[in-house]
Amino acid sequence: MLSLTEILNQKENKPKEQTKQPQELFMSMSLIKDMTDNQGNAIEHCPKKIYNDFFSSDKIKLEKEVFNIGKFGEYLLLGGSAKGEQVTSLPRSKKDGVSMLTTESNIRSMVDIAEKTVIVKHQIRILKLVNTQVPIICKVDGYDNVYLRTELDLFPTTFIPNPHKSEKQGCIACIDVKYSSKYKGYGAYNWEQFEHMDHCQPDSIFYLLERYDRDLCIKFNPEYNLKVGYDNIITPYIQQFMKDGVKFFYMVIFYNDGIDEKNIRFFERKKHEDNTKTYNLRQREFHQRMVSCIETIKNYFERGFIAIPYNDTYRYRGCKYCPLNKLHGGDCEESQTIQSV
């Protein structure tokens, strides 16, 4: 089997648009996860698809029902999804033999429970499209023109992790809302094995919060600053917690396990491991993971973002789910060469 470098050396087709090095390079959690695993090792991916998904000015999208479910839930609870997207209802179809009408009804019921009980109990503060989907950006250490950016589902908010205890200790938190069909899933989406999941998202958020740059955020997100104002949300009081005082929680709503409060669970990802000898190890590992992606992408801009076919139905990636695939109306010839059984 040829290595990635050997394949790149064999390819001569380099579209002009793809070989021009951008003046500014923007990294994201999604991009990093598409190129590396939770150990920081390179994983199978297609450079052509990476370019389409993260760098092309004419991005081609193939909407997946599983993503629509999350966006619909975010619309109900937070007022919208990242990048201003709003999915106000689900398509009238079936997923895994379950009617999407049933799924939509379940999600609406679970969000209603969350708003009336869970959010009140944990003293979570949601101001739709004010402290939800907050765009944030920072420079990547060691680079002059490379940035990391994301949108925070819910930040800042108060949060009481254990409301049943007599001493209710609260904190300043960043909460990411997830929707999952069941607690006992599989692989990358198995919340039952939370400790083995890829926590690139909270690790990137901790990185961003520690390096918060007000002027940079305003420069790249003028609309949010005009509508809401960073100074109104990330106040001097909040900033004093952002280096090491903000806690991160996943709020996971399991919509097919029964309409019940117990099916809304919180999972915490700590910035540092408890062992003081490994203090800041997670952040160092995340930085190295990001750097490896940056250098690979720079190499792609020099050589061209070629198509490398592969199959990955497990994570909804690969040629089968690629919008560039001719089966979906794209123009990629390479995707037709892959076989699967």
Secondary structure, DSSP 8 states (H G I E B T S, - for coil): ---HHHHHHH-----HHHHS--SSEEE-HHHHHHHB-TTS-B----HHHHHHHHT-TT------HHHHHHHHHHHHHHSS-GGG----S--SSEETTEEHHHHHHHHHHHHHHIIIIIHHHTT----TTTTEEEEEEEE-TT-SSEEEEEEEEEEEEEE-S-TTSSS---EEEEEEEEEES-SS--GGG-GGGGGGS--HHHHHHHHHHHT--HHHHHHH-HHHHHHT-HHHHS-HHHHTTTTTT-EEEEEEEETTS-SSGGGEEEEEE-SS-SSGGGTTHHHHHHHHHHHHHHHHHHHHHHH-------EETTTTEEGGG-TTBGGGT--BSGGGG----
